Amino acid sequence: MQETLMVVIPPWLERLLKTAFFSVCRTHGDAARSECNMYCLDCNVDAFCFYCRSSKHKDHQVIQIRRSSYHDVVRVSEIQKVLDISGVQTYVINSARVLFLNERPQPKGGKAVSHVCEICGRSLLDTFRFCSLGCKVVGIKRNGDASFRGEGGVSSRRVNVSSSSSSRREDQEELREGSQQDIYPPTPPPPPSTARRRKGIPQRAPFRS
């Protein structure tokens, strides 16, 4: 059973899903692009920064993790080269099609929807089975009726293209990118002012004789 799972789930994938990203690199902490938002599929170790990639992973297969509303995402154009992502909901954020690495909390008080994730129950925009790569992993282990590999054991390069409904609701989130492709968490908006404006016209004091 374990060998079968390793065939349909790449050995690096579960390690990737558990990796903490966006910490400051210990080696290049003073540099401008020191956030650890890269992951090497060949080495399958911890996240690293742009400068570590240039020095230690130059010829390796590396993907970059980005962030949207405090959640880790990866661009479909990168991940579809190594995984069959069929069944996973994709989103268009800042003109880039992405998918989420892990399950996200379901907003409370939402309206009834017709499509939900088979694992966590999160509402989906289209007729997909899973909301994230992490939920697809759970689905494979639980039911065995999905795979991350295409026909013949070769990673599929096909991608699910969402319908026009994917341009609304959650697709309006912003994919955080810096001027040089760095990804930063969004800055919380300032709290609303509670000060009340004084009404009425101020009266001038009378002149004294």
Salt bridges, closest charged atoms under 4 A:
GLU14 OE1 - LYS141 NZ 2.54
ASP46 OD1 - ARG15 NH2 3.23
ASP72 OD1 - ARG67 NH2 3.29
GLU78 OE2 - ARG66 NH1 2.96
ASP84 OD2 - ARG158 NH2 3.96
GLU118 OE2 - ARG129 NE 2.82
ASP145 OD2 - ARG129 NH2 3.11
GLU170 OE1 - ARG104 NH1 2.93
GLU170 OE1 - ARG122 NH2 2.80
GLU174 OE1 - ARG176 NH1 2.82
GLU177 OE1 - ARG66 NE 3.73
GLU177 OE2 - ARG75 NH2 2.82
ASP182 OD1 - ARG33 NE 3.52
